[in-house]
Amino acid sequence: MKVAYAYEFDAANPMVQSGHPASILAQLQGRGMDVAPVFPLGRNTQLLFAPKAAWHRLRGRVYRPDREPRYLHSLARQVQTRVRGLLPDVVFAPGSHSVARLDIACPIVFCADATFANVLDTYDSFSQCAPEFIAQGHAQERAALGRCAAAVFPSEWAARSAIDFYGTDPARVHVVPFGANVDAPDSPTVHNWIEHRDLSSLRVLFVGREWERKGADIVMAACEQLHSSGYDVSVDLVGIVEPPLPLHNWVRNHGLLDKRDPIQKRVLENLFAHAHFLFVPSRAEAYGMVFCEAAAYGLPNLTSTVGGIPSIVRHGHSGYMLPPDAPVQAWAAVLAGAMDSPEAYRTMARASRADYEIRLNWDAFVSRLVEIFASVIKNVRN
């Protein structure tokens, strides 16, 4: 099977899109598949619309040229040119932009963590949008969904949007959870960590680049309440370059850690290895790769019920989910309950690791993806 892997960015870079394009690429190549890299693509066409973006910005509106029809046609032409002569069995893209206007004989498959409708007015970068950009965003999404033989989403939340909002045939929409972008420790190592975790002193890990959207303020408030109640809790922050407020002496900020740097990668791995919980109570989240990474280390997740998170965390089994507007006392009570019930905590930690081994890993994702490839190729040939 020959796969043309199309993407506007460098799909081999693990820092791009939380690393999922690189993980999928590595898995396909590791299986000995004939993968033709059709990335990165030229994106200079967007510069033509810089004045329009500036005009909208002056009026307090968000306008992004990455949905402009001329830009999408430019991406499609580049893919067509680079694929010519390769005769791929399928074109795959870890996003919908590069295939939205693609006209090619072989089947197209793309994956994405959300639709345009999912993120509109949910993320700051998609709020207060110009009407023209909103129309272009929906048009781009419909075009990609209309052209593809299969659209793969990691959550029911995103898949339902493709079906219910954009009217995509449910037979062409697939839900396959993304995996963890970490070099996961082996199972005996993780289970040994779980058995020896001392919950008399709780270590909480927060990983996220956006203080408010990722709920770092909730983490600080909940842990401060635990301290006031006499619990010994420490917090490790990863991803926050400059915290917006002074930190307590029980909080350590590690800044942004680059997985491409061996030293920084090792620091991040050690933080996961020595934590008790990943606590990221996001107010908006398309998916949340970090929750899969926590599962790889046998960490229960304490998070919110937004976006695609409920497809990752099983409430009461592998972690806990609360509404993002839950009172601080409710978040603190979950952590206090874990400290007071060590065996129940260990059962949950083991369930979290089991979820990683069964479904929250890239081997499982790509195994299902290859099955989808084979199915759409067979349909075209028949």
N, C-alpha and C positions, 0 to 999 in steps of 0.2 A: 504494500500500500504506500503510495507516494502522497505526502501531505505538504501542501504549500502553506507555510505559516506566515500570515500577513498581519502586520501591526505597524502603526505609525511611529511608535517609539522603539527603543532597543529592548526587545523581548528577552534578551539574555542578561539584562541588568537586574539583579535581585532587589534593587531599591525602587524599581518602577512598579506602580500599582500594587504596593504591599507584597510584591514578589510573586504573585500568582502567574503572570506570563512566563517568567523564568522557570518556575517549578514545573509547569505543564510542558514546556519545551524540553527540559532535562529528562522528564519521564518518557516523552515520546522518543527522544534520541536514545535513551538508555534501553529501550525495548528493541533497538535495532531498526526502527522504522526509517524510511527514506524521507527525511524532513528537509524541505527546501526553504531556507530563511528568506522571507520577503519583508524584511524590516532592517533598519528603520526606514520610514518613508519621508520624503521631503514635505515640510510643513510651512514653507515660506509663503504659500498662497494666503495664509491667514493674515500676513502683514498688510495685504491690500485693504483689509477692513479695520485696521488700527484707528483711522480717523473716526469711523462709525462707532467703534467701541468707546473712544474718548468722548464723543458727543453724548452718548448715552450715560457715561459715567458722570459727566457734568450735571446731568439731570437726575442723578441719584439712582440710576437703573443699571442692572447687570446685563451686559451684552458680551457674549463670547463668540468669536468667529469660527469655532470648531464645528458648528452646524450649518455654516453657510453652504448652499448648494454648490457653489463654484469650488470651494475647498474639498467637499466630499467627492466631487467629480475628479478633482486632481488626485486624490488618494486612489480612487478606483482605476484611473488611467495608469498610474504607477504600478499597481498590482498587476493589471493586465499585461503591461509591457514586460515586467520581470517574470511573469509566469509563462509567457509565450515560449513555446518550445519545450517546456518542462513536462507537459501533459500530466498534471497531477490528478489523482483520483478524487481529491477533496481539497477545498480551500478552507482553512481554519483560521479564526481570528479571536484573540482574547479580549474582544471589545467589538462594538458594532460600527464604529466610524469608518474603518477602512473597507467595509463590505457593503455599506448602505447603498452605494450607487454602482456596485460591481456587476458587470454583465459578462458572465462566463458560463461555459457549457457544463462544467463539473459542479457537483453540489457544494453549497456553502454552509458551514457550521460556525456559529460564534458562541462565545460564552460571555456573560457579564454579570456583575453582582447586583445590578438594579436596572430598571428602565428609566427613561427620562421622567415619566410621570411619578415614579417613586421618589426621585430626588428633588423635584420641583417644590420650592417653598419648604423643604426639609433641611437642607444644608444652607449655610450662609452664602456660599458661592452660587447658589441657585435660588436666592431670595431677592425680592424686588427686581425681578427680571423684566426686561423690555418686552412688550407684546410681540415684536418681530422675532426675538430670540425664542420665545415660548413656542411660537408657530413653527419655527425652523426645527426646534428640538423634537417636537412631536412628529413632524414630517420625517426627520432623519430616523427616528425609532421605527415608525411604520414602514419605511422603505427597507430597513435592515430586516425586520421581522417578515416582511413580505417576500424578500429575496431568498431568505435562508431555507435550507431543507430541514434544519434543526437549530433551535435556540436553547442553550443550556444555562440555567440559573442555579445558584447554590442554595436558594431558599424558596419556600412556598410563597412568601410575600412577594418576591420579584416575579415569580412565574405567574401568579394570579394577576398581576398588573398587565403582563404581556397578553394574557387571555382576555381578561375582563375589560381593561381600558382600551387596548389596541385591537381586540378582536382576532387575535392569532388562533389558528387551529390548535386545539389542545394536543393533538397528536404530534405536533412539531415542537412542543415545549417540554423540556425535561428538567427535573430537579435533581441535581447531583451536588452534594456539599463539597466546598473547597477543602483543601488540606492545610496542614501546618507548615509554614516556611521556616522550619528549624531542622537541624540535624538531631533528630530525636534520640534520646538515650534508650538503651535496650530495656525490655520489660522488667527483668530482674532488678536492674539498677533502680528504676523508678519505684517499684514495689518495696524495695529496701528503704528508699527515702520515705515513702509513705508510712511505713511501720515505725520509723524512728523520729518522726516529726513530733517535737515537743510543743504542745498547744498551751503550755502555761505562759508562753511569750509568743504572741501572734505576729507574723511578718506578712504584711500586705504588699502586693506589687500592683502598681498602676503603670500601664503602657499606653501612651497616646500623645499626639502632638498638639491637640487643641484643648486647652484648659476647660472651657465651658462646655463645648459640645460633648466631650468625652466624660464630663462629670467629675473632674478632679476636685472641684469645690465640694461636691457631695462626699467624696472620699475623706477630705480633710475634716469636714464637719462631723462625720460619723465616727472617725477615729478619735477626734478630740473629745467627743462625748464618752467614748469608751475609757479614755484616760481619766476623765472626770469621775467615772464610776469605779475606778481602781484597777482596770485591766491594763496589762502590759502589752502595748501594740506599737509596732514600728511600721513605717511606710517607705517604700522605695519608689521614686518617680522616674520614669523613663520617657523621653520624648519631649519633655517641656524644657525649652531652651532658657526662658526667663520666666519663672513663676511670678504671677501678678501680685503676690503678697509675701510677707516674711514667713519663713517656714519654722516650725517648731524643731527642737533639737532631736526629736524622734522621727524626723523626716529627712531622708537623704535624696537629693536630686542628682541624677546621673546624666542629665541632659539627653541629647539625641545620640543614640548609639548606632553606628554604621556596621551592618552585618558583613560588609566586604572587608573590613579591617579585622584581622585575626584577634587583636587584643580586645577591641570593643565587642566583638562577637562573643568572646569568652566571658567578658563581664556580664553581658546579657544572659548567657546560658547559666552562669552562676546565680544570677538573680532569680531566674525561674526555678533552679534546682533547690534553692533555700527558702522559697516563699511558701506560705500556707494557702493563700487565696490570690487569684487575680481579681482585682476589684476595679472594674471599669463601667460605671453606671451611665452609659451613653444616653444623651438626649435625642440623638439621631444616629443611625448606623445602618448602612446598606447591608453589610454582612458582619465583618469583624474577624479578620484572620487571626488576631491575637488570641481569641477565645479557643481556636483550634490549637494554637501553640501552647496555651496553658494546659489543655487536655493531654498533649504529648508528654508533659512533665507531671501528670497526675494531679494537677491543681484544679480544685473546684472553682467555677466562675461565679462571681457575684456581679450581676449586671442587670440590665433593664429589658423590658418587653418590647422594645422598638425594632422596626425594620426586620432584617433577616436573622436577628439573634435567636429567636425561638426555634429556628431550624438547626442551631448548633447546640444550645444548652437545653437540657431536659430538666425542668424545674423540679426540685426535690429529689432528683436522682443523681445528676452529674454537676449540679450547681443550683443557684437560686436566681430567679428573675423577679424584680419588683417594677411597678410602674415608675417611669422616670420622675414623676412628681411625688413619689412616696416620701413621707416625712423622714427626717434624719434619724429619728428614733427607730424606724423600721429597719433601716440599713444597719445600724449599730446592733440591733437585736439579733440579726442573722450571724454576725461575727461573734457576738457574745455567746450565742447558742452553740457555735462550733467549739469554742474554747471550753464550754461547760460539758460537752458531750464528745469526747475524743474518738470513741469507737464509731459513732454515727458519722463523724467527719471522715474517718479512714475509709468507711464503706463508700462514701460519696467520692473520695479521691480515687479509689480503685475504679469506680464506675466511669469517672472522667477519663482515666487512661484507657479503659476498655473502649470508650467511644472513639478515641483517637485510633486505636488499633483496628477497629472494624470499619469506620466510615469517614473519620476526619483526617485522612491522609491522602497524599497525592497519588499513590499507587491505586487506591480505590477509585479516585476520581478519574484517572486516565484509563483505567480498565473499562469503566462505563463509557467514557468518551470514545474509545476505540470501537466499542460495540455500536455506538451511535453512528460513527463513521461507516462501519461495515453495512449497517442497515440502510443508510441514505444512498450509499454507492450501489447497493443491490437494487434499490427501488429505481434508480436512474437506468441501470442496465436492463431491467425488466420492462 
